């Protein structure tokens, strides 16, 4: 008996087509938009040691709307998803961030920070117009006056959202809202609000430069807040929150 183990031309074409379909279905890097030095979606998640109670910080699709809202403000700033945040009351707190990729980066090297937010009228009714999530950098402040102090949180508190019940434009943390340090290492404290330029200047005291431990978007412990954030910007990288992960995109 003679057996032929070769493959006919038609079968070869079918196999090639199947391989192409499989390859297109596999996840791959977003090289056209990604800053590959920061594109590590597995490094993002709830920072458990900074979470209190039973809040939610989860990647999701949408929100789209609210009803009757159309155009760019009716959808997340990037892609189809966002970071949904739910904090029930003043006893709860949550941070969603990255404890790996920013470690050791210079605090004074921060030049552009901010995000887009989906704020609701219910959040405003619960805690006022400035009831908003913020951005938190855990840092080593390295201030000369406190040489043994290796930990503080550098916190941005936004002003009131420019719109409610829809997606906001980009909110620039370097020119709006206020900043403070949680450990009272400088004059920029929670009781003495500073601008972005002022808090950086307070850390630049001529000694060893401050460095970053982690980056997070968070909410609490103050008022109920239920909404979403997208397009977190850190310098030239925008972090696009999608239901299937966090994607690093080149700003601009």
HELIX and SHEET records of a PDB file:
HELIX    1   1 UNK A    9  UNK A   25  1                                  17    
HELIX    2   2 UNK A   41  UNK A   43  5                                   3    
HELIX    3   3 UNK A   48  UNK A   50  5                                   3    
HELIX    4   4 UNK A   71  UNK A   74  5                                   4    
HELIX    5   5 UNK A  107  UNK A  109  5                                   3    
HELIX    6   6 UNK A  121  UNK A  127  1                                   7    
HELIX    7   7 UNK A  144  UNK A  146  5                                   3    
HELIX    8   8 UNK A  196  UNK A  203  1                                   8    
SHEET    1   A 6 UNK A  44  UNK A  46  0                                        
SHEET    2   A 6 UNK A  94  UNK A  98 -1                                        
SHEET    3   A 6 UNK A 211  UNK A 219 -1                                        
SHEET    4   A 6 UNK A 134  UNK A 140 -1                                        
SHEET    5   A 6 UNK A 152  UNK A 157 -1                                        
SHEET    6   A 6 UNK A 178  UNK A 181 -1                                        
SHEET    1   B 5 UNK A  56  UNK A  61  0                                        
SHEET    2   B 5 UNK A  81  UNK A  87 -1                                        
SHEET    3   B 5 UNK A 225  UNK A 234 -1                                        
SHEET    4   B 5 UNK A 113  UNK A 119 -1                                        
SHEET    5   B 5 UNK A 166  UNK A 167 -1                                        
SHEET    1   C 5 UNK A  56  UNK A  61  0                                        
SHEET    2   C 5 UNK A  81  UNK A  87 -1                                        
SHEET    3   C 5 UNK A 225  UNK A 234 -1                                        
SHEET    4   C 5 UNK A 237  UNK A 242 -1                                        
SHEET    5   C 5 UNK A 245  UNK A 250 -1                                        
SHEET    1   D 5 UNK A  56  UNK A  61  0                                        
SHEET    2   D 5 UNK A  81  UNK A  87 -1                                        
SHEET    3   D 5 UNK A 225  UNK A 234 -1                                        
SHEET    4   D 5 UNK A 113  UNK A 119 -1                                        
SHEET    5   D 5 UNK A 171  UNK A 172 -1                                        
END                                                                             
